[in-house]
Protein backbone atom coordinates (compact mmCIF):
# COMPACT_ATOMS: atom_id res chain seq x y z
CA UNK A 1 0.00 0.00 0.00
CA UNK A 2 1.30 3.39 -0.94
CA UNK A 3 2.11 5.67 1.92
CA UNK A 4 0.41 9.09 2.14
CA UNK A 5 2.36 12.05 0.81
CA UNK A 6 4.20 13.74 3.65
CA UNK A 7 2.10 16.88 3.25
CA UNK A 8 -1.05 14.86 4.03
CA UNK A 9 0.42 12.39 6.45
CA UNK A 10 -0.92 12.35 9.97
CA UNK A 11 2.63 11.94 11.18
CA UNK A 12 4.09 14.83 9.17
CA UNK A 13 6.06 17.18 11.41
CA UNK A 14 5.49 20.93 11.23
CA UNK A 15 7.50 23.61 12.98
CA UNK A 16 6.19 24.69 16.35
CA UNK A 17 4.17 27.94 16.33
CA UNK A 18 7.09 29.87 17.79
CA UNK A 19 9.54 28.63 15.15
CA UNK A 20 8.74 31.32 12.59
CA UNK A 21 8.77 34.06 15.22
CA UNK A 22 12.21 32.96 16.42
CA UNK A 23 13.41 33.02 12.82
CA UNK A 24 12.04 36.52 12.35
CA UNK A 25 13.62 37.67 15.60
CA UNK A 26 16.97 36.33 14.38
CA UNK A 27 16.74 38.22 11.07
CA UNK A 28 15.14 41.34 12.56
CA UNK A 29 16.00 41.54 16.27
CA UNK A 30 13.16 43.03 18.36
CA UNK A 31 13.53 46.69 19.22
CA UNK A 32 11.42 49.13 21.22
CA UNK A 33 8.94 50.64 18.78
CA UNK A 34 9.52 54.05 20.32
CA UNK A 35 13.25 54.52 20.97
CA UNK A 36 14.58 51.51 18.98
CA UNK A 37 16.76 49.99 21.72
CA UNK A 38 16.93 46.17 21.69
CA UNK A 39 14.22 44.32 23.66
CA UNK A 40 13.12 40.70 24.00
CA UNK A 41 9.71 40.71 22.25
CA UNK A 42 8.58 42.17 18.94
CA UNK A 43 6.09 45.01 19.17
CA UNK A 44 6.87 46.06 22.72
CA UNK A 45 8.45 48.94 24.61
CA UNK A 46 11.71 49.03 26.53
CA UNK A 47 11.60 49.38 30.31
CA UNK A 48 12.47 53.09 30.21
CA UNK A 49 9.76 54.02 27.70
CA UNK A 50 7.21 51.86 29.51
CA UNK A 51 7.97 53.24 32.96
CA UNK A 52 7.26 56.81 31.84
CA UNK A 53 3.66 56.10 30.75
CA UNK A 54 0.74 57.21 32.91
CA UNK A 55 -2.25 54.96 32.34
CA UNK A 56 -5.54 56.69 33.08
CA UNK A 57 -7.54 54.93 35.79
CA UNK A 58 -10.43 55.90 38.03
CA UNK A 59 -11.40 58.38 39.25
CA UNK A 60 -12.11 60.29 36.04
CA UNK A 61 -14.88 62.39 34.52
CA UNK A 62 -17.75 60.14 33.47
CA UNK A 63 -18.29 62.27 30.38
CA UNK A 64 -14.88 63.12 28.87
CA UNK A 65 -12.57 60.78 30.81
CA UNK A 66 -10.42 63.56 32.29
CA UNK A 67 -8.63 62.09 35.33
CA UNK A 68 -9.37 63.63 38.70
CA UNK A 69 -6.48 64.33 41.06
CA UNK A 70 -8.44 63.12 44.10
CA UNK A 71 -11.10 60.55 44.87
CA UNK A 72 -14.53 61.59 43.64
CA UNK A 73 -17.99 60.01 43.85
CA UNK A 74 -18.84 57.69 40.98
CA UNK A 75 -20.53 59.38 38.04
CA UNK A 76 -19.03 62.83 38.62
CA UNK A 77 -18.30 65.07 35.64
CA UNK A 78 -15.56 67.67 35.39
CA UNK A 79 -16.24 71.40 35.46
CA UNK A 80 -15.72 71.77 31.73
CA UNK A 81 -18.29 69.08 30.86
CA UNK A 82 -20.71 70.53 33.41
CA UNK A 83 -20.49 73.96 31.78
CA UNK A 84 -20.42 72.71 28.20
CA UNK A 85 -21.75 69.14 27.86
CA UNK A 86 -19.99 67.47 24.88
CA UNK A 87 -21.85 66.08 21.88
CA UNK A 88 -20.41 62.60 22.44
CA UNK A 89 -21.94 60.30 25.03
CA UNK A 90 -18.72 59.28 26.76
CA UNK A 91 -14.97 59.44 26.15
CA UNK A 92 -12.04 57.49 27.50
CA UNK A 93 -8.30 57.43 26.85
CA UNK A 94 -5.65 54.85 27.63
CA UNK A 95 -2.76 57.08 28.71
CA UNK A 96 -1.98 60.68 29.53
CA UNK A 97 -0.26 62.68 26.78
CA UNK A 98 2.86 64.30 28.19
CA UNK A 99 6.61 64.55 27.65
CA UNK A 100 7.07 60.83 28.37
CA UNK A 101 4.28 59.42 26.21
CA UNK A 102 4.70 61.93 23.38
CA UNK A 103 7.69 60.12 21.75
CA UNK A 104 5.77 56.83 21.89
CA UNK A 105 2.72 58.34 20.16
CA UNK A 106 4.67 60.36 17.60
CA UNK A 107 6.93 57.45 16.64
CA UNK A 108 3.76 55.63 15.60
CA UNK A 109 1.98 58.63 14.10
CA UNK A 110 4.82 60.11 12.05
CA UNK A 111 7.65 57.59 12.28
CA UNK A 112 5.69 54.78 10.58
CA UNK A 113 6.64 52.43 13.42
CA UNK A 114 3.60 50.21 13.28
CA UNK A 115 5.24 47.21 14.97
CA UNK A 116 3.52 48.18 18.20
CA UNK A 117 -0.03 48.18 16.82
CA UNK A 118 -1.13 45.11 18.78
CA UNK A 119 0.27 46.63 21.95
CA UNK A 120 -1.50 49.94 21.35
CA UNK A 121 -4.74 48.15 20.47
CA UNK A 122 -4.46 46.26 23.76
CA UNK A 123 -4.29 49.55 25.65
CA UNK A 124 -7.36 50.80 23.81
CA UNK A 125 -9.25 47.59 24.47
CA UNK A 126 -8.52 47.74 28.19
CA UNK A 127 -9.41 51.43 28.48
CA UNK A 128 -12.60 51.13 26.45
CA UNK A 129 -13.87 47.72 27.56
CA UNK A 130 -17.26 49.07 28.70
CA UNK A 131 -17.69 51.19 25.57
CA UNK A 132 -16.79 48.32 23.25
CA UNK A 133 -19.21 45.98 24.97
CA UNK A 134 -22.09 48.27 24.00
CA UNK A 135 -20.78 49.28 20.56
CA UNK A 136 -22.00 48.12 17.15
CA UNK A 137 -19.15 49.50 15.06
CA UNK A 138 -15.71 51.13 15.34
CA UNK A 139 -15.05 54.21 13.18
CA UNK A 140 -11.73 56.10 12.97
CA UNK A 141 -11.36 59.85 12.66
CA UNK A 142 -10.70 60.29 8.92
CA UNK A 143 -7.93 62.18 7.18
CA UNK A 144 -8.57 64.40 4.18
CA UNK A 145 -7.48 62.59 0.96
CA UNK A 146 -4.66 65.10 0.42
CA UNK A 147 -3.32 64.56 3.94
CA UNK A 148 -3.68 60.80 3.54
CA UNK A 149 -1.71 60.88 0.28
CA UNK A 150 1.05 62.88 1.93
CA UNK A 151 1.22 60.77 5.12
CA UNK A 152 0.51 57.45 3.31
CA UNK A 153 -1.59 56.03 6.14
CA UNK A 154 -4.21 57.09 8.65
CA UNK A 155 -2.95 56.23 12.13
CA UNK A 156 -6.49 56.29 13.54
CA UNK A 157 -7.64 53.79 10.91
CA UNK A 158 -4.74 51.46 11.75
CA UNK A 159 -5.69 51.64 15.42
CA UNK A 160 -9.35 51.00 14.55
CA UNK A 161 -8.54 47.89 12.52
CA UNK A 162 -6.20 46.53 15.21
CA UNK A 163 -8.84 47.18 17.88
CA UNK A 164 -11.49 45.55 15.70
CA UNK A 165 -9.34 42.42 15.47
CA UNK A 166 -8.72 42.43 19.22
CA UNK A 167 -12.36 42.98 20.18
CA UNK A 168 -14.17 41.17 17.34
CA UNK A 169 -16.06 44.36 16.45
CA UNK A 170 -16.90 45.61 12.96
CA UNK A 171 -14.79 48.47 11.60
CA UNK A 172 -16.11 51.09 9.15
CA UNK A 173 -13.52 53.37 7.53
CA UNK A 174 -15.74 54.64 4.71
CA UNK A 175 -18.84 56.25 6.24
CA UNK A 176 -17.28 59.25 8.01
CA UNK A 177 -15.51 61.70 5.68
CA UNK A 178 -13.35 64.77 6.20
CA UNK A 179 -14.55 67.27 3.61
CA UNK A 180 -12.19 70.10 4.57
CA UNK A 181 -8.43 69.89 4.27
CA UNK A 182 -7.93 71.64 7.60
CA UNK A 183 -4.59 72.89 8.85
CA UNK A 184 -2.80 70.96 11.56
CA UNK A 185 -4.20 71.50 15.06
CA UNK A 186 -0.67 71.81 16.47
CA UNK A 187 0.07 75.27 17.86
CA UNK A 188 -3.58 76.37 17.91
CA UNK A 189 -5.37 77.39 21.10
CA UNK A 190 -8.67 75.85 22.14
CA UNK A 191 -10.86 78.38 20.32
CA UNK A 192 -8.78 78.12 17.14
CA UNK A 193 -8.89 74.32 17.24
CA UNK A 194 -12.67 74.26 17.39
CA UNK A 195 -12.95 76.83 14.60
CA UNK A 196 -10.43 74.95 12.46
CA UNK A 197 -12.46 71.72 12.35
CA UNK A 198 -15.94 73.25 12.46
CA UNK A 199 -18.17 71.44 9.94
CA UNK A 200 -15.10 69.61 8.61
CA UNK A 201 -16.73 66.17 8.74
CA UNK A 202 -19.80 64.59 7.22
CA UNK A 203 -21.49 61.29 6.51
CA UNK A 204 -22.53 61.21 2.82
CA UNK A 205 -26.19 60.44 2.14
CA UNK A 206 -25.43 57.01 0.69
CA UNK A 207 -23.53 56.05 3.87
CA UNK A 208 -26.19 57.16 6.35
CA UNK A 209 -27.95 53.77 6.43
CA UNK A 210 -24.68 52.32 7.80
CA UNK A 211 -24.78 54.79 10.71
CA UNK A 212 -28.47 55.15 11.55
CA UNK A 213 -29.33 53.60 14.89
CA UNK A 214 -25.76 52.43 15.51
CA UNK A 215 -23.70 52.80 18.66
CA UNK A 216 -20.32 54.00 17.45
CA UNK A 217 -16.89 53.93 19.04
CA UNK A 218 -14.93 56.77 17.45
CA UNK A 219 -11.14 56.23 17.44
CA UNK A 220 -8.41 58.87 17.43
CA UNK A 221 -4.80 58.93 18.54
CA UNK A 222 -4.75 61.96 20.85
CA UNK A 223 -7.48 64.08 22.42
CA UNK A 224 -6.39 67.60 23.29
CA UNK A 225 -9.37 69.97 23.50
CA UNK A 226 -11.83 67.46 22.04
CA UNK A 227 -12.53 69.70 19.03
CA UNK A 228 -11.94 66.99 16.41
CA UNK A 229 -13.97 64.24 18.09
CA UNK A 230 -16.71 66.75 18.97
CA UNK A 231 -17.19 67.69 15.32
CA UNK A 232 -16.97 64.06 14.19
CA UNK A 233 -19.66 63.21 16.73
CA UNK A 234 -21.95 65.94 15.42
CA UNK A 235 -21.60 64.53 11.88
CA UNK A 236 -22.31 60.97 13.07
CA UNK A 237 -25.33 61.99 15.14
CA UNK A 238 -26.68 64.09 12.26
CA UNK A 239 -26.55 60.85 10.25
CA UNK A 240 -28.63 59.08 12.89
CA UNK A 241 -26.07 57.45 15.19
CA UNK A 242 -27.78 56.35 18.40
CA UNK A 243 -24.71 56.90 20.55
CA UNK A 244 -21.12 57.98 19.95
CA UNK A 245 -18.37 56.93 22.34
CA UNK A 246 -14.87 58.34 21.94
CA UNK A 247 -11.82 56.18 22.58
CA UNK A 248 -8.34 57.63 22.16
CA UNK A 249 -4.88 56.29 22.69
CA UNK A 250 -3.92 59.34 24.75
CA UNK A 251 -5.31 62.61 26.00
CA UNK A 252 -3.82 65.83 27.32
CA UNK A 253 -4.26 65.89 31.08
CA UNK A 254 -3.08 69.39 31.88
CA UNK A 255 -4.33 72.83 30.77
CA UNK A 256 -3.82 73.42 27.04
CA UNK A 257 -1.81 76.64 27.48
CA UNK A 258 0.62 74.95 29.89
CA UNK A 259 0.89 72.00 27.48
CA UNK A 260 1.53 74.26 24.45
CA UNK A 261 4.07 76.37 26.37
CA UNK A 262 5.95 73.22 27.35
CA UNK A 263 5.94 72.00 23.74
CA UNK A 264 7.34 75.32 22.51
CA UNK A 265 10.02 75.19 25.21
CA UNK A 266 11.01 71.65 24.20
CA UNK A 267 11.21 72.66 20.53
CA UNK A 268 13.40 75.66 21.42
CA UNK A 269 15.81 73.38 23.31
CA UNK A 270 16.03 70.81 20.50
Secondary structure as GFF3:
##gff-version 3
##sequence-region A 1 270
A	DSSP	alpha_helix	17	27	.	.	.	ID=ss1
A	DSSP	alpha_helix	47	51	.	.	.	ID=ss2
A	DSSP	alpha_helix	79	83	.	.	.	ID=ss3
A	DSSP	beta_strand	90	97	.	.	.	ID=ss4
A	DSSP	alpha_helix	99	109	.	.	.	ID=ss5
A	DSSP	three_ten_helix	114	116	.	.	.	ID=ss6
A	DSSP	alpha_helix	117	127	.	.	.	ID=ss7
A	DSSP	alpha_helix	129	134	.	.	.	ID=ss8
A	DSSP	beta_strand	137	140	.	.	.	ID=ss9
A	DSSP	alpha_helix	145	151	.	.	.	ID=ss10
A	DSSP	alpha_helix	155	167	.	.	.	ID=ss11
A	DSSP	beta_strand	170	171	.	.	.	ID=ss12
A	DSSP	beta_strand	176	178	.	.	.	ID=ss13
A	DSSP	alpha_helix	190	196	.	.	.	ID=ss14
A	DSSP	beta_strand	201	203	.	.	.	ID=ss15
A	DSSP	three_ten_helix	205	207	.	.	.	ID=ss16
A	DSSP	alpha_helix	208	211	.	.	.	ID=ss17
A	DSSP	beta_strand	215	223	.	.	.	ID=ss18
A	DSSP	alpha_helix	227	238	.	.	.	ID=ss19
A	DSSP	beta_strand	243	252	.	.	.	ID=ss20
A	DSSP	alpha_helix	256	269	.	.	.	ID=ss21
###
